[in-house]
Amino acid sequence: MIDYDDDDGANARAARAKKGSPFLNTAQAAHYLGLAERTLEDWRGEGLGPRSRRHGRFVRYHIDDLDAWSKGEQAAQDFGRPQGSEPRHV
C-alpha cells in the first residue's frame, strides 16, 4: 500500500510525473507547491490559483503552469516592496 502522507514518496511521485507525464493530480500539485490539497480545490472552485484542466473526470495541473503561477505569485508579493528590502517575517 502506498503511503501518500510520506513527503519523500510524494516528492518521488512528482519527480516521476515530471519525467514521464507533465500532469500532476491535485495532491501532487499541492505538495509540489507546498499547499494543502483543500486549498487548491477551494481556489479552483473560486477561479483562483494555478491553471487546471480536466482529463475526463480527472483534474490535472501541468507542471509548467504550476511553475509559472508560483513565479507570478512571488513577483506579486515582491511588487511594491522597495528595491533591496527583504520580506518581513512575523
Secondary structure by P-SEA (a helix, b strand, c coil): ccccccaaaaaaaaaaaaaccccccaaaaaaaacccaaaaaaaaaaccccbbbbcccbbbbbaaaaaaaaaaaaaaaacccccccccccc
